[in-house]
Amino acid sequence: MAMYNRGLKDSYIEMGVEYVEIVGDAECGGICLDYVDGEPIRIADAEINVELPPYHPNCACSFVAWEETEVVENPEE
């Protein structure tokens, strides 16, 4: 998983992605609970096995590109 995530990180940086979000099953417990919080992480500064998964053996967490979006309260108005 670590090698896959290193490749994914490099690909995101190559595509110009600046931030990522950790995705995973927060119900798995353990250290993952500290990371699956929806907060963006600056990918250029993040390290695999530290800020980016895997965090432990058999970790199923991953990360996806994150982009700030504007929330529209009432789109019909």
N, C-alpha and C positions, 0 to 999 in steps of 0.2 A: 504494500500500500504506500509506503514512503516513496518508493521510486516513481510510482504513478503520480503521486501528488507533487513531486519535484517537477515532473514533466508538465503537469497541469499548471503549476505556478509559472513556469517559464513561458508556456503558451499564452497565458493571460497577460503577462507582462509584454510579450511580443505584440499582442493585439491592442495594447494600450489600456487595459483594465487597471484601475488604480486601487480599487477596494474590493474585498471579498467578504462574504458572510459564511460563517460555519453552519452547516446543516447536519443534522443527525437526530437520533432518538434520545431526547433528554431523559426519557424514562429508564435508559440503561444504567443511569447512576454514575458513580465514580467521578473521575476528573472531567468527563465530558460536560457535566452540568455547569462547569465554570466557563465553557466556551460556546455552548449552544444557547446564545442569548439574543441573537438578532443584531448585535452591534457590528458595524463595519470595521474591518481590519485593513490597514494599508499594506498591500501585498509586497511592495518593494522592500519593506523593512521586516517582514515576517519570516520566521524560520520554520521549516518542517520539523515536527516533533516538539515545538515550543509553542508558537502562536498558531500554527497550522497543523492539522492532523497528519498522521495518527498520533494520538496522545498516550496510548497504551497498547499492549498486544491485543489483537482481535478488534481494534477500534473500527467502527463502521461509519464514523463521521467523515464528511468531505467538505468542500467549500465551493461556492458559486460566485459568479461576478455580482457585485452589488453596485447599484446606481441609485442616487438620490432621486426620488420622484415627488411630485407635488400631489397631495391628496385633495381631491375635489369633494367638498361636503355634500352639495346638492347639484349634481351635474345637469339636472333638468331646468334649473332656474336661470 
